[in-house]
Amino acid sequence: MPKMKSKRSAAKRFSLTGTGKVKYKKMNLRHILTKKAAKRKRNLRAAGILSESEAPRVRKQMLPYG
């Protein structure tokens, strides 16, 4: 049986931590930054952790060998 392919769009957006949590980059930090507060932009720089209810779908369907 051939290897399963991961969804390439998901592979570029998500990565797994050592404990198996799904990590992603937060949105809204690309353009129109002048109207956003410095505190908001600072918080958006930090990586987000996907909720436990959404994580199994990404791990199983989109990143099968992740």
N, C-alpha and C positions, 0 to 999 in steps of 0.2 A: 504494500500500500504506500502511495507517495506521501511525502510530508504535507501537513496542513499548511496553508498559507495564512499569514497574519494579514489583517486589514492594514494596508500601508498608511492610510490616513490616520488610523488609530495609533499605529506604531510611532508616528511622528509627533503625536499630541500627548500620549500617555507614556509613563514609565513606571516600573514597579520598584518599591523600596525593598530593603532587606527582609522586612517582616511580611511582605506581600501586599501592602497597601498600594493603591493606585495614585500616582502623583501626576499633576498637570500644571501647566502655566495658566494663570488667571487671565481673563479677557479684559478689554478696555484700556490697554496701555500702549496703543499703537499710534493714534493720532487724536487731534482735538484735546491736547493735554493742558492748554492754558486755562480752561475753565475748571479743571479738576484740582482739588486741594492737594497740597503736598503730602498730607497724611494719607489721603486716599491712594495716591500714586505709590507711596512707600509701601503700603499694605498690599497693593496689587503686584509688587515685585516678588513677594514671597510665593513659594510654590503652594498650590492647593492640594488637599487630600480629598479624593472622591469619597462620597458617603458610602457606608457599608452596604446600603441597599442597591446602589448602582454598580459597585465594584465587581461583583461576580460576573455580570454581563460583559464587562470590558475584558476581564481576565479570561473568561471561557471562550467567548465568541470571537473577539477581535484580536486578542493576543494569546493564542492557544499554547505557545511554548514560552510565554513571558515569565 
